[in-house]
Amino acid sequence: MRLCACLALIATLIAPPVLAQEAVFTSSLSWSIDDPAFGGWSGLEIGAYGLDFAAISDHGAIINGQIQRDGTGKITGIRVTPVRPLTNQKGGTLGQNRSDAEGLAMLPGGQIFVSFERKHRVMSYSDMRAAQATALPADKAFKGFPPNSGLEALAVDAAGRLYAVPEFWDAHRGSTPVYRFAGGDWQIAGQIPRRDDMVPVGADFGPDGKLYLLERKLVGVFGFASRVRRFDMTPQGTRNEQVLFESDPGEHDNLEGLGVWRDPAGRIHLTMISDDNFQFFQKTEFVEYLVAN
């Protein structure tokens, strides 16, 4: 590595983030339906104006629907289609050890990408029906991820390029790599500095072109703390780190999916969904924040 590039990387990793608290809580809604397959929602995609959505479960399922809102934009209800299983490359049901879906991203034409843990990989589906899948080539680094710390977050930028962020982090660098799929191969496009033991669980590119990253950590019996940071994604990697919000432990449940969208007034919103881990003492909830700047 050239000296200038090395110094730039070091500066990115050790420079403190801009702590702006530039996102404020607006609304939340606990959600459930009478279906044994309901729960474990780990990845989220939000459509224009925060209305249509899709979510994937870490038990290998997908659901889509609409978010209902009042006149102020607050969430009042959720309307969905039935939960459907994700399929494998032959169109069949995913095996038990191959169904841990975590990240979800969508191209403008409707094609979706789903990342999986345990058997670390990314699958492509032609649309939300999640019929027969196509496997993307896997990077050799994926084999070294711990079983439950793989490709947690997927995002697609305005140019249609797919990015993946693992939950696993490099202890030697104190950072998490951001992978970009290009030319049939995965490349490291940047590094996310690790802060305060939080790990990546969701990502999305906002309408402003910035990369938004949802992170969380479990704080003992107090529950989960969550945070969203955003970055400029440049040819030199991630730059201009900003902390948009950080919740107190237990303020929200286990937020894992993130969608970023702009309302008719031009304001940017963060919509998140929680993974209840199919536990009676947790809940599925939609949580939203408004980005002030």
Disulfide bonds with the S-S distance in Angstrom:
none
